Amino acid sequence: VFADMIVDQFDEMVRQSSAQPLVMNVSIHPYVLGQPFRLNRLRRALTHCIGSAHDQRVWWTRPGAIADYCYGLGPGIIPGSA
């Protein structure tokens, strides 16, 4: 189930993020998740992620904010930016 994959991906990426920063996205297409009967499972998966004990390690944001942050980093930090 897609919602289970969201939870598993989030939990594993939080574990791996102690070694390096990671970015997780959740792509939702209306054809797949636009059906009302699927919303409850998506809601539970996102509630798991948002309500996790890792609040201080997770930055909830949008792609534009990530790009702005990366543009502000010094040259060479992001591969190809030197």
FIPADO-145317 format. One line per field, with one value per residue (C-alpha): residue in three letters; y, x, z. Coordinates in nm, 3 decimals. Example, Ala and Ser with C-alpha at 12.3 -4.5 7.8 and 13.67 -1.06 7.14 Angstrom:
! residues 2
resn (ala;ser)
py (-0.450;-0.106)
px (1.230;1.367)
pz (0.780;0.714)
***
This chain:
! residues 82
resn (val;phe;ala;asp;met;ile;val;asp;gln;phe;asp;glu;met;val;arg;gln;ser;ser;ala;gln;pro;leu;val;met;asn;val;ser;ile;his;pro;tyr;val;leu;gly;gln;pro;phe;arg;leu;asn;arg;leu;arg;arg;ala;leu;thr;his;cys;ile;gly;ser;ala;his;asp;gln;arg;val;trp;trp;thr;arg;pro;gly;ala;ile;ala;asp;tyr;cys;tyr;gly;leu;gly;pro;gly;ile;ile;pro;gly;ser;ala)
py (0.000;0.343;0.488;0.215;0.299;0.665;0.564;0.316;0.564;0.841;0.624;0.488;0.829;0.973;0.692;0.758;1.135;1.113;1.060;1.318;1.550;1.392;1.519;1.318;1.412;1.261;1.283;1.257;1.217;1.269;0.952;0.744;0.928;1.139;0.877;0.954;0.601;0.643;0.967;0.810;0.600;0.898;1.107;0.838;0.815;1.190;1.206;0.942;1.148;1.483;1.342;1.149;1.191;1.341;1.690;1.858;1.666;1.717;2.038;2.053;2.283;2.330;2.285;2.660;2.693;2.403;2.567;2.901;2.730;2.549;2.869;3.026;2.755;2.816;2.691;2.326;2.209;2.090;1.876;2.077;2.416;2.480)
px (0.000;0.130;0.065;0.279;0.559;0.543;0.580;0.861;1.046;1.017;1.132;1.431;1.535;1.523;1.759;1.994;1.986;2.219;2.501;2.397;2.110;1.836;1.530;1.209;0.920;0.575;0.437;0.061;-0.117;-0.495;-0.546;-0.386;-0.483;-0.770;-1.022;-1.195;-1.150;-0.772;-0.752;-0.784;-0.470;-0.276;-0.392;-0.270;0.068;0.123;0.005;0.266;0.539;0.434;0.371;0.696;0.946;1.191;1.042;1.377;1.547;1.282;1.231;0.881;0.900;0.838;1.073;1.130;1.258;1.498;1.628;1.672;1.867;2.091;2.159;2.280;2.540;2.901;3.055;3.154;2.908;2.659;2.824;2.881;2.859;3.233)
pz (0.000;-0.096;0.251;0.409;0.167;0.276;0.642;0.572;0.350;0.609;0.900;0.705;0.578;0.929;1.038;0.746;0.788;1.088;0.835;0.576;0.491;0.281;0.097;0.078;-0.140;-0.167;-0.519;-0.524;-0.854;-0.855;-1.059;-0.783;-0.466;-0.586;-0.483;-0.151;-0.017;-0.038;0.158;0.502;0.454;0.315;0.609;0.854;0.681;0.690;1.050;1.136;0.970;1.114;1.461;1.478;1.757;1.508;1.495;1.560;1.280;1.010;0.816;0.669;0.371;0.002;-0.295;-0.337;0.020;-0.035;-0.352;-0.173;0.105;-0.145;-0.341;-0.016;0.047;-0.040;-0.365;-0.369;-0.102;-0.361;-0.631;-0.947;-0.774;-0.752)
***
